[in-house]
Amino acid sequence: MFVRLFLVFTSVSLLEIFVLVKVGGFLGAWPTVALVIITALIGSSLVRSQGLQLVKQLQQRMAHGEMPGQQLIEGVMLLMTGVLLVTPGFVTDFSGLLLLQPKIRAGIANIILEKVKLTTFNSPAGGYSQSATGSPFKDSKNNDDNVIEGEFERKDDKK
């Protein structure tokens, strides 16, 4: 895993340097720097606005008692998009702009959702409410007969 990450980060960095040198040779140094800064500013504002829309969708899904798996995955992808757009370079900016497209992001999220098993916690009231024990992970319908809840105290601690 370390070798793969090393290769990815090294190859992306080398590709960024190559593209920046080529664009800098064509446009000049200052216009290239200005273009990188402008793409970072525009990208960060777009990530912010789409992030706010995603939070609204997430809240609506949770209010209806639905599992917001797609919105959670898209939220993580928006965080990655923000990092890609703020990172100096044109390759990362292009990758970030691709992830900024809702259809592309939704398609990737669907692929991830197909590969990941999500578990919902049902309650009599519906949604994600807590059970009588106070734990959101234990459903009153699905009691585990192997678990005994109780209190204890150590006798040897009291001297």
Phi and psi restraints in degrees (value plus and minus 20) as a CYANA .aco file:
   2 PHE   PHI     -81.7   -41.7
   2 PHE   PSI     -60.9   -20.9
   3 VAL   PHI     -84.4   -44.4
   3 VAL   PSI     -61.5   -21.5
   4 ARG   PHI     -82.9   -42.9
   4 ARG   PSI     -67.2   -27.2
   5 LEU   PHI     -81.6   -41.6
   5 LEU   PSI     -61.7   -21.7
   6 PHE   PHI     -80.1   -40.1
   6 PHE   PSI     -65.9   -25.9
   7 LEU   PHI     -84.1   -44.1
   7 LEU   PSI     -61.2   -21.2
   8 VAL   PHI     -84.0   -44.0
   8 VAL   PSI     -70.3   -30.3
   9 PHE   PHI     -85.1   -45.1
   9 PHE   PSI     -58.6   -18.6
  10 THR   PHI     -88.0   -48.0
  10 THR   PSI     -65.7   -25.7
  11 SER   PHI     -87.5   -47.5
  11 SER   PSI     -58.8   -18.8
  12 VAL   PHI     -85.4   -45.4
  12 VAL   PSI     -61.6   -21.6
  13 SER   PHI     -83.5   -43.5
  13 SER   PSI     -65.1   -25.1
  14 LEU   PHI     -84.5   -44.5
  14 LEU   PSI     -60.0   -20.0
  15 LEU   PHI     -84.7   -44.7
  15 LEU   PSI     -60.7   -20.7
  16 GLU   PHI     -81.2   -41.2
  16 GLU   PSI     -64.9   -24.9
  17 ILE   PHI     -82.3   -42.3
  17 ILE   PSI     -64.8   -24.8
  18 PHE   PHI     -78.5   -38.5
  18 PHE   PSI     -69.0   -29.0
  19 VAL   PHI     -86.3   -46.3
  19 VAL   PSI     -61.1   -21.1
  20 LEU   PHI     -82.6   -42.6
  20 LEU   PSI     -60.0   -20.0
  21 VAL   PHI     -85.9   -45.9
  21 VAL   PSI     -62.7   -22.7
  22 LYS   PHI     -84.4   -44.4
  22 LYS   PSI     -66.3   -26.3
  23 VAL   PHI     -87.1   -47.1
  23 VAL   PSI     -60.1   -20.1
  24 GLY   PHI     -83.3   -43.3
  24 GLY   PSI     -56.3   -16.3
  25 GLY   PHI     -88.4   -48.4
  25 GLY   PSI     -51.0   -11.0
  26 PHE   PHI    -102.5   -62.5
  26 PHE   PSI     -67.8   -27.8
  27 LEU   PHI    -112.9   -72.9
  27 LEU   PSI     -49.8    -9.8
  28 GLY   PHI      89.3   129.3
  28 GLY   PSI     144.6   184.6
  29 ALA   PHI     -87.4   -47.4
  29 ALA   PSI     -72.2   -32.2
  30 TRP   PHI     -88.0   -48.0
  30 TRP   PSI     -61.5   -21.5
  31 PRO   PHI     -82.4   -42.4
  31 PRO   PSI     -54.1   -14.1
  32 THR   PHI     -86.3   -46.3
  32 THR   PSI     -64.4   -24.4
  33 VAL   PHI     -82.4   -42.4
  33 VAL   PSI     -62.6   -22.6
  34 ALA   PHI     -83.0   -43.0
  34 ALA   PSI     -60.8   -20.8
  35 LEU   PHI     -84.3   -44.3
  35 LEU   PSI     -59.5   -19.5
  36 VAL   PHI     -84.9   -44.9
  36 VAL   PSI     -61.6   -21.6
  37 ILE   PHI     -87.8   -47.8
  37 ILE   PSI     -61.5   -21.5
  38 ILE   PHI     -84.0   -44.0
  38 ILE   PSI     -63.7   -23.7
  39 THR   PHI     -84.0   -44.0
  39 THR   PSI     -54.6   -14.6
  40 ALA   PHI     -86.8   -46.8
  40 ALA   PSI     -62.2   -22.2
  41 LEU   PHI     -86.7   -46.7
  41 LEU   PSI     -66.9   -26.9
  42 ILE   PHI     -84.6   -44.6
  42 ILE   PSI     -64.5   -24.5
  43 GLY   PHI     -81.9   -41.9
  43 GLY   PSI     -62.2   -22.2
  44 SER   PHI     -87.1   -47.1
  44 SER   PSI     -55.3   -15.3
  45 SER   PHI     -89.7   -49.7
  45 SER   PSI     -57.0   -17.0
  46 LEU   PHI     -87.3   -47.3
  46 LEU   PSI     -59.1   -19.1
  47 VAL   PHI     -83.6   -43.6
  47 VAL   PSI     -60.2   -20.2
  48 ARG   PHI     -82.6   -42.6
  48 ARG   PSI     -67.1   -27.1
  49 SER   PHI     -86.9   -46.9
  49 SER   PSI     -61.4   -21.4
  50 GLN   PHI     -90.4   -50.4
  50 GLN   PSI     -50.6   -10.6
  51 GLY   PHI     -85.2   -45.2
  51 GLY   PSI     -59.9   -19.9
  52 LEU   PHI     -85.3   -45.3
  52 LEU   PSI     -60.0   -20.0
  53 GLN   PHI     -83.1   -43.1
  53 GLN   PSI     -59.4   -19.4
  54 LEU   PHI     -86.7   -46.7
  54 LEU   PSI     -57.5   -17.5
  55 VAL   PHI     -84.7   -44.7
  55 VAL   PSI     -59.2   -19.2
  56 LYS   PHI     -82.3   -42.3
  56 LYS   PSI     -64.3   -24.3
  57 GLN   PHI     -82.8   -42.8
  57 GLN   PSI     -60.9   -20.9
  58 LEU   PHI     -81.6   -41.6
  58 LEU   PSI     -64.7   -24.7
  59 GLN   PHI     -84.9   -44.9
  59 GLN   PSI     -59.5   -19.5
  60 GLN   PHI     -84.5   -44.5
  60 GLN   PSI     -62.8   -22.8
  61 ARG   PHI     -84.1   -44.1
  61 ARG   PSI     -62.1   -22.1
  62 MET   PHI     -89.0   -49.0
  62 MET   PSI     -54.3   -14.3
  63 ALA   PHI     -85.9   -45.9
  63 ALA   PSI     -49.9    -9.9
  64 HIS   PHI    -107.8   -67.8
  64 HIS   PSI     -17.7    22.3
  65 GLY   PHI      57.6    97.6
  65 GLY   PSI       0.1    40.1
  66 GLU   PHI    -118.5   -78.5
  66 GLU   PSI     133.0   173.0
  67 MET   PHI     -95.7   -55.7
  67 MET   PSI      99.8   139.8
  68 PRO   PHI    -108.5   -68.5
  68 PRO   PSI      24.8    64.8
  69 GLY   PHI     -79.4   -39.4
  69 GLY   PSI     -66.4   -26.4
  70 GLN   PHI     -81.4   -41.4
  70 GLN   PSI     -63.4   -23.4
  71 GLN   PHI     -87.5   -47.5
  71 GLN   PSI     -55.7   -15.7
  72 LEU   PHI     -85.4   -45.4
  72 LEU   PSI     -64.1   -24.1
  73 ILE   PHI     -85.3   -45.3
  73 ILE   PSI     -62.2   -22.2
  74 GLU   PHI     -85.1   -45.1
  74 GLU   PSI     -52.0   -12.0
  75 GLY   PHI     -84.1   -44.1
  75 GLY   PSI     -62.3   -22.3
  76 VAL   PHI     -84.3   -44.3
  76 VAL   PSI     -59.6   -19.6
  77 MET   PHI     -86.3   -46.3
  77 MET   PSI     -54.7   -14.7
  78 LEU   PHI     -86.9   -46.9
  78 LEU   PSI     -55.7   -15.7
  79 LEU   PHI     -82.6   -42.6
  79 LEU   PSI     -63.9   -23.9
  80 MET   PHI     -82.9   -42.9
  80 MET   PSI     -58.3   -18.3
  81 THR   PHI     -82.1   -42.1
  81 THR   PSI     -63.7   -23.7
  82 GLY   PHI     -80.1   -40.1
  82 GLY   PSI     -62.2   -22.2
  83 VAL   PHI     -84.8   -44.8
  83 VAL   PSI     -63.1   -23.1
  84 LEU   PHI     -83.6   -43.6
  84 LEU   PSI     -59.7   -19.7
  85 LEU   PHI     -94.8   -54.8
  85 LEU   PSI     -49.6    -9.6
  86 VAL   PHI    -103.5   -63.5
  86 VAL   PSI     -43.8    -3.8
  87 THR   PHI     -86.4   -46.4
  87 THR   PSI     109.1   149.1
  88 PRO   PHI     -85.0   -45.0
  88 PRO   PSI     110.2   150.2
  89 GLY   PHI     121.1   161.1
  89 GLY   PSI     138.5   178.5
  90 PHE   PHI    -110.1   -70.1
  90 PHE   PSI     -50.0   -10.0
  91 VAL   PHI     -87.3   -47.3
  91 VAL   PSI     -65.9   -25.9
  92 THR   PHI     -88.1   -48.1
  92 THR   PSI     -55.1   -15.1
  93 ASP   PHI     -83.6   -43.6
  93 ASP   PSI     -62.8   -22.8
  94 PHE   PHI     -83.8   -43.8
  94 PHE   PSI     -62.8   -22.8
  95 SER   PHI     -83.2   -43.2
  95 SER   PSI     -61.6   -21.6
  96 GLY   PHI     -84.5   -44.5
  96 GLY   PSI     -59.8   -19.8
  97 LEU   PHI     -86.5   -46.5
  97 LEU   PSI     -53.5   -13.5
  98 LEU   PHI     -84.8   -44.8
  98 LEU   PSI     -64.5   -24.5
  99 LEU   PHI     -89.7   -49.7
  99 LEU   PSI     -38.7     1.3
 100 LEU   PHI     -95.0   -55.0
 100 LEU   PSI     -37.7     2.3
 101 GLN   PHI     -93.4   -53.4
 101 GLN   PSI     101.0   141.0
 102 PRO   PHI     -77.7   -37.7
 102 PRO   PSI     -57.7   -17.7
 103 LYS   PHI     -87.3   -47.3
 103 LYS   PSI     -61.4   -21.4
 104 ILE   PHI     -86.6   -46.6
 104 ILE   PSI     -64.4   -24.4
 105 ARG   PHI     -82.6   -42.6
 105 ARG   PSI     -61.5   -21.5
 106 ALA   PHI     -86.5   -46.5
 106 ALA   PSI     -58.6   -18.6
 107 GLY   PHI     -83.7   -43.7
 107 GLY   PSI     -63.7   -23.7
 108 ILE   PHI     -85.7   -45.7
 108 ILE   PSI     -59.9   -19.9
 109 ALA   PHI     -83.6   -43.6
 109 ALA   PSI     -58.6   -18.6
 110 ASN   PHI     -83.8   -43.8
 110 ASN   PSI     -60.7   -20.7
 111 ILE   PHI     -82.3   -42.3
 111 ILE   PSI     -63.1   -23.1
 112 ILE   PHI     -85.5   -45.5
 112 ILE   PSI     -61.7   -21.7
 113 LEU   PHI     -83.2   -43.2
 113 LEU   PSI     -53.2   -13.2
 114 GLU   PHI     -87.2   -47.2
 114 GLU   PSI     -50.5   -10.5
 115 LYS   PHI    -110.1   -70.1
 115 LYS   PSI     -34.7     5.3
 116 VAL   PHI    -130.5   -90.5
 116 VAL   PSI     115.1   155.1
 117 LYS   PHI    -110.9   -70.9
 117 LYS   PSI     103.2   143.2
 118 LEU   PHI    -123.3   -83.3
 118 LEU   PSI     120.0   160.0
 119 THR   PHI    -135.3   -95.3
 119 THR   PSI     111.5   151.5
 120 THR   PHI    -123.7   -83.7
 120 THR   PSI     133.5   173.5
 121 PHE   PHI    -130.2   -90.2
 121 PHE   PSI      86.4   126.4
 122 ASN   PHI    -105.1   -65.1
 122 ASN   PSI     128.3   168.3
 123 SER   PHI    -155.8  -115.8
 123 SER   PSI     141.2   181.2
 124 PRO   PHI     -78.1   -38.1
 124 PRO   PSI     -51.6   -11.6
 125 ALA   PHI    -102.3   -62.3
 125 ALA   PSI     -29.0    11.0
 126 GLY   PHI      65.9   105.9
 126 GLY   PSI     136.7   176.7
 127 GLY   PHI      63.8   103.8
 127 GLY   PSI    -165.6  -125.6
 128 TYR   PHI    -139.2   -99.2
 128 TYR   PSI      13.9    53.9
 129 SER   PHI     -94.1   -54.1
 129 SER   PSI     140.5   180.5
 130 GLN   PHI    -101.1   -61.1
 130 GLN   PSI     134.0   174.0
 131 SER   PHI    -104.0   -64.0
 131 SER   PSI    -199.1  -159.1
 132 ALA   PHI     -84.1   -44.1
 132 ALA   PSI     -44.8    -4.8
 133 THR   PHI     -99.1   -59.1
 133 THR   PSI     -26.9    13.1
 134 GLY   PHI      70.0   110.0
 134 GLY   PSI     -23.8    16.2
 135 SER   PHI    -118.5   -78.5
 135 SER   PSI     108.4   148.4
 136 PRO   PHI     -93.6   -53.6
 136 PRO   PSI     -29.1    10.9
 137 PHE   PHI    -117.7   -77.7
 137 PHE   PSI     -27.2    12.8
 138 LYS   PHI    -133.9   -93.9
 138 LYS   PSI     102.6   142.6
 139 ASP   PHI    -115.6   -75.6
 139 ASP   PSI     119.9   159.9
 140 SER   PHI     -86.8   -46.8
 140 SER   PSI     -43.7    -3.7
 141 LYS   PHI     -97.9   -57.9
 141 LYS   PSI     -50.5   -10.5
 142 ASN   PHI    -129.2   -89.2
 142 ASN   PSI      39.9    79.9
 143 ASN   PHI     -90.7   -50.7
 143 ASN   PSI     118.5   158.5
 144 ASP   PHI    -112.8   -72.8
 144 ASP   PSI      99.8   139.8
 145 ASP   PHI     -90.3   -50.3
 145 ASP   PSI     -34.3     5.7
 146 ASN   PHI    -107.5   -67.5
 146 ASN   PSI     -24.6    15.4
 147 VAL   PHI    -126.6   -86.6
 147 VAL   PSI     107.1   147.1
 148 ILE   PHI    -136.7   -96.7
 148 ILE   PSI      99.4   139.4
 149 GLU   PHI    -111.3   -71.3
 149 GLU   PSI     124.7   164.7
 150 GLY   PHI    -199.3  -159.3
 150 GLY   PSI    -196.2  -156.2
 151 GLU   PHI    -137.6   -97.6
 151 GLU   PSI     137.3   177.3
 152 PHE   PHI    -166.1  -126.1
 152 PHE   PSI     142.5   182.5
 153 GLU   PHI    -162.7  -122.7
 153 GLU   PSI     127.6   167.6
 154 ARG   PHI    -108.2   -68.2
 154 ARG   PSI     108.2   148.2
 155 LYS   PHI     -96.0   -56.0
 155 LYS   PSI     -54.1   -14.1
 156 ASP   PHI     -98.1   -58.1
 156 ASP   PSI     -29.6    10.4
 157 ASP   PHI     -98.3   -58.3
 157 ASP   PSI     -42.8    -2.8
 158 LYS   PHI    -115.3   -75.3
 158 LYS   PSI      84.4   124.4
